[in-house]
Amino acid sequence: MTALTLSTSGAAALRADAIVVGVAKGAGSTSGNLVVAPGAEAVDKAFDGKLASVLETLGASGAEGEVTKLPAPSGLKSPVVLAVGLGTLPEKDDAYAAEALRRAAGVAARALSGSRKAGFALPVEAVEDAAAVAEGALLGAYAFTAYQGGEKSGKGEKSGSGGAKQPLAEVVVLGGKPRDKAFKAAVERSLALTEEINRARDLVNTPPNDLYPESFAAVAAAAGKEHGLKVQVFDEKSLVKGGFGGILGVGQGSEHGPRLVKLAYTHPKAEKTLAYVGKGITYDSGGISLKPAGHNETMKCDMAGAAAVFAAVVTAARLGLKVNVTGWLALAENMPSGSAVRPGDVLRMYSGKTVEVLNTDAEGRLVLGDALTRASEERPDAIVDVATLTGAMVLALGSRTFAIMGNDESFRTAIHEIAEEAGEQSWPMPMPAELRKGMESPTADIANMGERMGGGLVAGLFLQEFVGEDIAWAHLDIAGPAFNDGGPFGYTPKGGTGSAIRTLVALAERTAAGDLG
């Protein structure tokens, strides 16, 4: 776990393995005109005011994500200076955007993996800047090494991280004010938030032979005990007794039985209650409607929605937010076997509605349907579900943007604005009423598939059927950004990303502050 501290020390006096500084492209320039960003004045002075010239000689342009390392001159206590690009210089009197600082800090932290300590002398003029640098550095320092370089234990399991390169051990944010209550609170928030995001990333990256519904539920129960959450685990017997036909139907093909987990954080002075519902398919083979070759290898990530909900509830508890937040983790493993649900089967959902299963690979909406109905029974002020739900949404929005749908336009708009402020790319999507007709079934109340075109919107319309009346609801389809198949960028690693967690936490904060109707 990477440590975090604020320091008033100057960059020249800090003893660390490296000092991180920001550089930017002069506005309107295509080459030359490199600008050293605020915060690096002491480092520039050690280079006799020629840091920009030296970096330009080495080929630096200030482009976003660019990294240039160079030996430090004698005036610095740290042996290495790492310059990271911030992109185009802001207009006069404008500050660097929080997201630009997050990304730059993340790139630098990743470039310094294996180091013990680094000082971040990036532009920090306000509390928000210090928080952004802290978040970016802690998220960028993440590495999943649990299965690398270990030795077999007595049980034949791998342990430790052996020869795997370890993440940056300590981040020091320079320019902050450790004795200032606002700065201190902002950094403590950043630490709690990023630790839970990184725990969610670990869950997404854990192989499905080790993470299945029962073991995921155990992780949630342990976290609940640690952070004072009330945790209820519905096992197979409880699910049968309660009539959770959607969750049971999806999980019946696996030897790992399904679970529904409720995590409840309550505050004695809370006036509002939020319910978060997460899709937790710990492995998705597609079931009898088997996925084609090349689509199975990353399907351990199909529980990223449940991981996001879990992380958001724990973070709300750690921050002591004045709002009640209940998380529902709908956990199942979707496998093909002699006992698996078949195309053509009809399931009776927890709501009492019957669903004709036309495609067993449209399983996420089935587990979510049960969880949404159960969450609605408690009459929260709003419900948000999070799911890696449809490939259609990846085609529509790409791999870095999640979709937002909902039954309340103002609520959907608010979540979009909150996501953008939190640094997560999102886009509001419609739910055309005419697409509902495609899910009509001659056998059941509804089918789990509709028109192929607009499939992501069809999925949203299906979920809406299971939301209680007069409850504001939003659906976040994070199928694109939840798992990064490509190379790392900014503070985003390869593998699990922790998508939507910052949005859910910010929504809880906004609600606690009374800023959300």
C-alpha positions as CSV (number, residue, x, y, z in Angstrom):
1,M,0.0,0.0,0.0
2,T,1.5,3.4,-1.0
3,A,1.8,5.9,1.8
4,L,0.7,9.5,1.4
5,T,2.0,12.7,3.1
6,L,1.6,16.4,2.6
7,S,4.8,18.5,3.1
8,T,5.7,22.1,3.2
9,S,9.3,21.3,2.4
10,G,10.7,22.8,-0.7
11,A,11.5,20.5,-3.6
12,A,15.2,21.3,-3.3
13,A,15.3,20.2,0.4
14,L,13.3,17.0,0.2
15,R,15.3,13.8,0.4
16,A,13.6,11.3,-2.0
17,D,14.4,9.0,-4.9
18,A,13.0,11.6,-7.3
19,I,11.2,14.9,-7.6
20,V,8.3,15.1,-10.0
21,V,7.8,18.4,-11.8
22,G,5.2,19.5,-14.4
23,V,5.9,21.0,-17.8
24,A,3.5,22.3,-20.4
25,K,3.3,23.2,-24.0
26,G,3.0,27.0,-24.6
27,A,-0.4,27.9,-25.8
28,G,-0.6,27.7,-29.6
29,S,2.9,26.3,-30.0
30,T,3.7,23.2,-32.0
31,S,7.4,23.0,-31.0
32,G,9.6,24.8,-28.5
33,N,8.2,27.2,-25.9
34,L,8.2,24.6,-23.2
35,V,7.0,26.0,-19.9
36,V,7.9,24.8,-16.4
37,A,4.7,24.6,-14.4
38,P,4.2,26.3,-10.9
39,G,5.6,24.2,-8.0
40,A,8.9,23.5,-9.7
41,E,10.5,26.9,-9.2
42,A,13.2,25.5,-6.8
43,V,14.0,22.8,-9.2
44,D,14.3,25.2,-12.1
45,K,16.5,27.4,-10.0
46,A,18.9,24.5,-9.4
47,F,19.2,24.2,-13.2
48,D,20.1,28.0,-13.3
49,G,16.6,28.7,-14.7
50,K,17.3,26.5,-17.7
51,L,15.2,23.4,-16.9
52,A,12.9,24.0,-19.9
53,S,15.8,24.4,-22.3
54,V,17.5,21.2,-21.0
55,L,14.2,19.3,-21.3
56,E,13.7,20.6,-24.9
57,T,17.2,19.4,-25.8
58,L,16.2,16.0,-24.5
59,G,13.1,16.0,-26.8
60,A,10.4,17.0,-24.2
61,S,7.4,18.8,-25.6
62,G,5.1,19.0,-22.6
63,A,2.5,16.7,-24.2
64,E,0.1,15.1,-21.8
65,G,1.5,11.9,-20.4
66,E,5.1,12.5,-21.6
67,V,7.8,11.5,-19.1
68,T,11.5,12.7,-19.2
69,K,14.0,11.6,-16.5
70,L,17.2,13.5,-15.9
71,P,19.9,13.5,-13.2
72,A,19.4,16.3,-10.6
73,P,22.0,19.0,-10.2
74,S,23.9,19.5,-7.0
75,G,21.4,22.0,-5.6
76,L,18.8,19.2,-5.0
77,K,18.8,16.6,-2.3
78,S,17.0,14.1,-4.6
79,P,19.1,12.4,-7.3
80,V,16.5,12.3,-10.1
81,V,14.1,14.8,-11.6
82,L,11.1,13.4,-13.5
83,A,9.3,15.9,-15.7
84,V,5.8,14.9,-16.7
85,G,3.8,16.6,-19.5
86,L,0.6,18.5,-18.5
87,G,-0.5,19.3,-22.0
88,T,-1.3,22.8,-23.3
89,L,-0.6,25.7,-20.9
90,P,-3.9,27.0,-19.4
91,E,-5.1,30.4,-20.5
92,K,-3.9,33.4,-18.4
93,D,-5.3,33.3,-14.8
94,D,-6.7,29.8,-15.4
95,A,-5.5,26.9,-13.1
96,Y,-4.5,23.5,-14.4
97,A,-7.6,21.3,-14.5
98,A,-7.9,18.7,-11.7
99,E,-8.0,15.8,-14.2
100,A,-4.8,17.0,-15.9
101,L,-3.1,16.9,-12.5
102,R,-4.5,13.5,-11.7
103,R,-3.3,12.0,-15.0
104,A,0.2,13.6,-14.8
105,A,0.6,12.4,-11.2
106,G,-0.5,8.9,-12.2
107,V,1.9,8.7,-15.1
108,A,4.8,9.8,-12.9
109,A,3.9,7.4,-10.1
110,R,3.9,4.5,-12.6
111,A,7.2,5.6,-14.1
112,L,8.7,5.5,-10.6
113,S,7.6,2.0,-9.7
114,G,10.2,0.3,-7.6
115,S,11.2,3.6,-5.9
116,R,10.8,4.1,-2.2
117,K,9.8,7.8,-2.1
118,A,9.0,10.6,-4.5
119,G,8.1,14.2,-4.0
120,F,5.4,15.7,-6.3
121,A,6.1,19.3,-7.1
122,L,3.2,19.8,-9.4
123,P,1.0,22.9,-9.4
124,V,-0.8,23.0,-6.0
125,E,-2.5,26.3,-5.5
126,A,-5.7,25.1,-3.8
127,V,-7.1,22.2,-1.8
128,E,-8.6,20.7,-4.9
129,D,-5.2,20.6,-6.6
130,A,-3.5,18.8,-3.7
131,A,-6.4,16.2,-3.7
132,A,-6.1,15.7,-7.5
133,V,-2.3,15.1,-7.3
134,A,-2.8,12.7,-4.3
135,E,-5.5,10.8,-6.1
136,G,-3.6,10.5,-9.4
137,A,-0.4,9.4,-7.7
138,L,-2.0,6.8,-5.5
139,L,-4.1,5.4,-8.4
140,G,-1.1,5.5,-10.7
141,A,1.1,3.7,-8.2
142,Y,-1.2,0.7,-8.2
143,A,0.1,-2.7,-9.3
144,F,-1.5,-6.1,-9.0
145,T,1.3,-8.5,-8.0
146,A,-0.5,-11.1,-5.8
147,Y,0.1,-13.9,-8.3
148,Q,3.6,-12.9,-9.5
149,G,7.0,-14.2,-8.3
150,G,5.7,-16.0,-5.2
151,E,6.6,-19.4,-3.9
152,K,4.2,-22.3,-3.3
153,S,2.9,-22.5,0.2
154,G,2.1,-25.8,1.9
155,K,-1.3,-25.7,0.3
156,G,0.1,-25.2,-3.2
157,E,-0.9,-21.6,-3.3
158,K,1.2,-18.7,-4.5
159,S,2.2,-16.1,-1.9
160,G,4.0,-12.8,-1.8
161,S,5.1,-10.9,-4.9
162,G,8.7,-12.1,-5.1
163,G,10.5,-10.6,-8.1
164,A,7.5,-8.6,-9.3
165,K,8.3,-4.9,-9.5
166,Q,6.7,-3.1,-6.5
167,P,4.8,0.2,-6.8
168,L,6.1,3.5,-5.5
169,A,6.1,3.2,-1.7
170,E,5.6,6.7,-0.6
171,V,4.0,9.8,-2.2
172,V,4.8,13.3,-0.9
173,V,2.6,16.1,-2.1
174,L,4.6,19.3,-2.0
175,G,2.9,22.7,-1.7
176,G,0.2,21.4,0.5
177,K,-0.5,22.6,4.1
178,P,-0.5,19.6,6.4
179,R,-1.7,21.7,9.4
180,D,-4.6,23.3,7.4
181,K,-7.8,21.4,8.2
182,A,-9.1,21.7,4.7
183,F,-5.9,20.3,3.1
184,K,-5.7,17.6,5.7
185,A,-9.4,16.5,5.1
186,A,-8.9,16.6,1.4
187,V,-5.8,14.3,1.5
188,E,-7.5,11.9,4.0
189,R,-10.5,11.7,1.6
190,S,-8.1,11.0,-1.3
191,L,-6.4,8.2,0.7
192,A,-9.6,6.5,1.7
193,L,-11.1,6.8,-1.8
194,T,-8.0,5.5,-3.7
195,E,-7.5,2.7,-1.2
196,E,-11.0,1.4,-1.9
197,I,-10.7,1.9,-5.6
198,N,-7.5,-0.1,-5.6
199,R,-9.2,-2.8,-3.5
200,A,-11.9,-2.9,-6.1
201,R,-9.2,-3.2,-8.8
202,D,-7.8,-6.2,-6.9
203,L,-11.2,-7.9,-6.9
204,V,-11.6,-7.4,-10.6
205,N,-8.1,-8.7,-11.3
206,T,-8.4,-11.7,-9.1
207,P,-8.7,-15.0,-11.1
208,P,-12.2,-16.5,-11.0
209,N,-11.0,-19.7,-9.5
210,D,-10.2,-17.6,-6.4
211,L,-13.0,-15.1,-6.6
212,Y,-16.5,-16.6,-6.9
213,P,-19.8,-15.6,-5.2
214,E,-19.1,-17.1,-1.8
215,S,-15.5,-15.8,-1.6
216,F,-16.6,-12.3,-2.8
217,A,-19.4,-12.3,-0.1
218,A,-16.7,-13.2,2.5
219,V,-14.6,-10.2,1.5
220,A,-17.7,-8.0,1.8
221,A,-18.5,-9.4,5.2
222,A,-15.0,-8.9,6.5
223,A,-14.9,-5.3,5.3
224,G,-18.3,-4.7,6.9
225,K,-17.0,-5.9,10.2
226,E,-13.9,-3.6,9.9
227,H,-15.9,-0.5,9.0
228,G,-19.1,-0.9,11.0
229,L,-21.4,-1.8,8.1
230,K,-24.4,-4.1,8.6
231,V,-23.9,-7.0,6.2
232,Q,-26.5,-9.6,5.2
233,V,-25.6,-12.5,2.9
234,F,-28.4,-14.3,1.1
235,D,-27.1,-17.8,0.4
236,E,-28.8,-20.3,-1.9
237,K,-31.2,-21.5,0.7
238,S,-32.3,-17.9,1.4
239,L,-32.5,-17.0,-2.3
240,V,-34.8,-20.1,-2.9
241,K,-37.0,-19.2,0.1
242,G,-37.2,-15.5,-1.1
243,G,-38.0,-16.4,-4.7
244,F,-35.0,-14.7,-6.3
245,G,-35.5,-16.6,-9.6
246,G,-33.2,-14.3,-11.7
247,I,-30.1,-14.7,-9.5
248,L,-30.8,-18.4,-9.0
249,G,-31.4,-19.0,-12.7
250,V,-28.1,-17.4,-13.7
251,G,-26.1,-19.3,-11.0
252,Q,-27.7,-22.7,-11.4
253,G,-25.1,-23.9,-13.9
254,S,-22.2,-23.4,-11.7
255,E,-20.9,-25.5,-8.7
256,H,-20.2,-22.1,-7.0
257,G,-23.7,-21.1,-5.8
258,P,-25.0,-17.5,-6.2
259,R,-25.2,-14.9,-3.4
260,L,-27.0,-11.6,-2.8
261,V,-25.1,-9.4,-0.4
262,K,-26.5,-6.3,1.3
263,L,-24.1,-3.8,2.9
264,A,-25.7,-1.0,4.8
265,Y,-24.0,2.2,6.0
266,T,-26.2,4.4,8.1
267,H,-25.5,7.8,9.7
268,P,-27.6,8.9,12.7
269,K,-28.2,12.4,11.2
270,A,-28.8,11.3,7.6
271,E,-31.9,12.7,5.8
272,K,-31.5,10.8,2.6
273,T,-30.9,7.2,1.6
274,L,-29.2,6.0,-1.6
275,A,-29.2,2.4,-2.8
276,Y,-26.4,1.1,-5.1
277,V,-26.9,-2.1,-7.0
278,G,-24.0,-3.9,-8.6
279,K,-23.8,-6.7,-11.2
280,G,-21.4,-9.3,-9.8
281,I,-20.9,-12.1,-12.4
282,T,-17.6,-13.4,-11.1
283,Y,-17.1,-15.3,-14.4
284,D,-19.2,-15.1,-17.5
285,S,-18.9,-17.9,-20.0
286,G,-22.1,-16.9,-21.6
287,G,-23.8,-20.0,-20.3
288,I,-25.4,-22.3,-22.9
289,S,-25.3,-19.3,-25.3
290,L,-21.5,-19.7,-25.1
291,K,-19.3,-16.7,-25.9
292,P,-17.3,-17.0,-29.1
293,A,-13.5,-17.6,-29.0
294,G,-11.5,-14.6,-27.9
295,H,-14.3,-13.2,-25.7
296,N,-13.8,-15.4,-22.6
297,E,-10.3,-14.4,-21.4
298,T,-11.2,-11.3,-19.5
299,M,-14.7,-12.3,-18.3
300,K,-13.4,-12.3,-14.7
301,C,-14.2,-8.5,-14.9
302,D,-17.9,-9.1,-15.2
303,M,-18.3,-8.4,-11.5
304,A,-16.8,-4.9,-11.8
305,G,-20.2,-3.3,-11.1
306,A,-20.5,-5.1,-7.7
307,A,-16.9,-4.2,-6.9
308,A,-17.7,-0.5,-7.6
309,V,-20.7,-0.6,-5.3
310,F,-18.8,-2.4,-2.6
311,A,-16.0,0.2,-2.7
312,A,-18.4,3.1,-2.7
313,V,-20.3,1.9,0.4
314,V,-17.0,1.3,2.3
315,T,-15.7,4.7,1.3
316,A,-18.9,6.4,2.4
317,A,-18.4,4.7,5.8
318,R,-14.7,5.6,6.0
319,L,-15.6,9.3,5.3
320,G,-18.5,9.3,7.7
321,L,-20.9,10.9,5.2
322,K,-24.2,12.2,6.5
323,V,-26.2,9.9,4.2
324,N,-27.5,6.4,4.4
325,V,-25.9,4.2,1.6
326,T,-27.0,0.6,1.0
327,G,-25.1,-1.6,-1.5
328,W,-26.6,-4.7,-3.1
329,L,-24.1,-7.1,-4.7
330,A,-25.9,-9.6,-7.1
331,L,-23.3,-12.4,-7.3
332,A,-23.3,-15.4,-9.6
333,E,-21.1,-17.4,-11.9
334,N,-22.6,-18.0,-15.4
335,M,-21.5,-21.4,-16.6
336,P,-22.7,-24.0,-19.1
337,S,-23.5,-27.4,-17.6
338,G,-26.3,-30.0,-17.4
339,S,-28.0,-27.9,-14.8
340,A,-27.6,-24.5,-16.5
341,V,-30.6,-22.3,-17.6
342,R,-31.4,-22.9,-21.3
343,P,-32.6,-20.5,-24.0
344,G,-36.4,-20.9,-23.9
345,D,-36.6,-21.4,-20.1
346,V,-38.8,-19.1,-18.1
347,L,-37.7,-17.7,-14.8
348,R,-39.9,-16.2,-12.1
349,M,-38.2,-13.1,-10.8
350,Y,-38.3,-11.8,-7.2
351,S,-40.9,-9.3,-8.3
352,G,-43.2,-12.0,-9.5
353,K,-42.7,-11.2,-13.2
354,T,-41.8,-14.0,-15.5
355,V,-38.9,-13.7,-17.9
356,E,-38.4,-15.8,-21.0
357,V,-34.6,-16.4,-21.4
358,L,-33.8,-16.1,-25.1
359,N,-30.1,-15.7,-24.6
360,T,-28.2,-16.9,-21.5
361,D,-25.4,-14.4,-22.2
362,A,-27.9,-11.6,-21.3
363,E,-27.6,-12.7,-17.7
364,G,-26.6,-9.5,-16.0
365,R,-30.0,-8.0,-16.3
366,L,-31.5,-11.0,-14.7
367,V,-29.5,-10.8,-11.5
368,L,-29.9,-7.0,-11.4
369,G,-33.6,-7.3,-11.9
370,D,-34.0,-9.2,-8.6
371,A,-31.6,-6.9,-6.8
372,L,-33.4,-3.8,-8.0
373,T,-36.7,-5.0,-6.8
374,R,-35.3,-6.0,-3.4
375,A,-33.6,-2.6,-3.1
376,S,-36.8,-0.8,-4.1
377,E,-38.7,-2.4,-1.2
378,E,-36.8,-0.3,1.2
379,R,-37.9,2.9,-0.6
380,P,-34.6,4.7,-0.9
381,D,-34.6,8.2,-2.3
382,A,-32.7,7.1,-5.3
383,I,-31.2,3.9,-6.8
384,V,-28.2,3.6,-9.0
385,D,-27.2,0.3,-10.6
386,V,-23.7,-0.3,-12.0
387,A,-22.9,-3.0,-14.5
388,T,-20.6,-4.2,-17.2
389,L,-23.8,-4.9,-19.1
390,T,-23.6,-4.7,-22.9
391,G,-21.1,-4.9,-25.6
392,A,-23.5,-2.6,-27.5
393,M,-22.5,0.3,-25.2
394,V,-18.8,-0.3,-25.9
395,L,-19.5,0.0,-29.6
396,A,-21.5,3.2,-29.0
397,L,-19.2,5.0,-26.6
398,G,-15.8,3.2,-26.8
399,S,-13.6,1.9,-24.0
400,R,-13.3,5.0,-21.8
401,T,-16.8,6.3,-21.4
402,F,-19.7,4.8,-19.5
403,A,-23.4,5.3,-20.3
404,I,-26.0,6.8,-18.1
405,M,-29.7,5.9,-18.4
406,G,-32.5,6.6,-16.1
407,N,-36.2,7.3,-15.4
408,D,-35.6,10.8,-14.2
409,E,-33.9,13.3,-16.6
410,S,-32.8,15.7,-13.9
411,F,-31.2,12.8,-11.9
412,R,-29.5,11.4,-15.0
413,T,-28.2,14.9,-15.8
414,A,-26.9,15.4,-12.2
415,I,-25.0,12.1,-12.3
416,H,-23.5,13.0,-15.6
417,E,-22.3,16.4,-14.2
418,I,-21.0,14.6,-11.0
419,A,-19.1,12.1,-13.1
420,E,-17.4,14.8,-15.2
421,E,-16.4,16.7,-12.0
422,A,-15.0,13.5,-10.5
423,G,-12.9,12.9,-13.6
424,E,-14.9,10.0,-15.1
425,Q,-16.0,10.2,-18.7
426,S,-19.7,9.5,-19.1
427,W,-22.6,10.2,-21.5
428,P,-26.4,10.3,-21.0
429,M,-28.3,7.9,-23.2
430,P,-32.0,7.7,-24.0
431,M,-34.4,4.8,-23.4
432,P,-36.8,5.0,-26.4
433,A,-40.2,3.6,-25.4
434,E,-40.6,1.9,-28.8
435,L,-37.8,-0.5,-28.1
436,R,-39.9,-2.1,-25.3
437,K,-42.0,-3.9,-27.8
438,G,-39.1,-6.0,-28.9
439,M,-39.0,-7.7,-25.5
440,E,-42.6,-8.9,-25.7
441,S,-42.9,-12.7,-25.2
442,P,-45.7,-15.0,-26.1
443,T,-44.8,-17.2,-23.1
444,A,-43.8,-14.8,-20.3
445,D,-44.3,-11.3,-19.1
446,I,-41.1,-10.2,-20.8
447,A,-38.1,-11.6,-22.6
448,N,-34.5,-10.9,-21.7
449,M,-33.7,-9.9,-25.2
450,G,-35.1,-7.4,-27.7
451,E,-34.0,-5.7,-30.8
452,R,-30.4,-6.2,-31.7
453,M,-29.9,-2.6,-32.7
454,G,-29.8,-0.4,-29.7
455,G,-29.1,-3.4,-27.5
456,G,-27.6,-1.3,-24.7
457,L,-30.8,0.8,-24.5
458,V,-33.0,-2.3,-24.6
459,A,-31.1,-3.6,-21.5
460,G,-31.8,-0.3,-19.7
461,L,-35.5,-0.6,-20.5
462,F,-35.5,-4.2,-19.2
463,L,-34.0,-3.0,-15.9
464,Q,-36.5,-0.2,-15.5
465,E,-39.3,-2.9,-15.3
466,F,-37.9,-3.9,-11.9
467,V,-37.5,-0.5,-10.3
468,G,-40.1,0.6,-7.7
469,E,-42.6,3.3,-8.6
470,D,-41.7,6.9,-7.9
471,I,-38.1,6.1,-7.1
472,A,-35.4,8.0,-9.1
473,W,-33.2,5.5,-10.8
474,A,-30.1,5.6,-12.9
475,H,-28.3,2.8,-14.7
476,L,-24.5,3.1,-15.4
477,D,-23.3,0.7,-18.1
478,I,-19.5,0.5,-17.5
479,A,-18.8,-2.3,-20.0
480,G,-16.2,-0.1,-21.8
481,P,-14.1,1.5,-19.1
482,A,-14.3,-1.2,-16.3
483,F,-11.4,-3.2,-17.7
484,N,-8.5,-1.9,-19.7
485,D,-7.2,-4.5,-22.2
486,G,-4.6,-2.1,-23.6
487,G,-1.6,-0.4,-22.1
488,P,-1.8,1.8,-19.0
489,F,-2.5,5.5,-19.4
490,G,-2.7,8.4,-17.0
491,Y,-3.6,6.9,-13.6
492,T,-5.4,4.0,-15.3
493,P,-3.6,0.6,-15.1
494,K,-3.9,-2.4,-17.4
495,G,-6.8,-4.6,-16.1
496,G,-9.4,-3.5,-13.6
497,T,-9.8,0.3,-13.4
498,G,-12.3,1.0,-10.6
499,S,-14.7,2.7,-13.0
500,A,-17.7,4.6,-11.5
501,I,-16.5,4.5,-7.9
502,R,-15.5,8.2,-7.8
503,T,-18.9,9.0,-9.3
504,L,-20.8,7.0,-6.7
505,V,-18.8,8.5,-3.8
506,A,-19.3,12.0,-5.1
507,L,-23.0,11.4,-5.5
508,A,-23.2,10.3,-1.9
509,E,-21.2,13.4,-0.8
510,R,-23.5,15.7,-2.8
511,T,-26.5,14.0,-1.3
512,A,-25.1,14.3,2.2
513,A,-24.5,18.0,1.7
514,G,-28.1,18.5,0.6
515,D,-27.1,19.6,-2.9
516,L,-29.1,16.9,-4.6
517,G,-32.9,17.1,-4.7
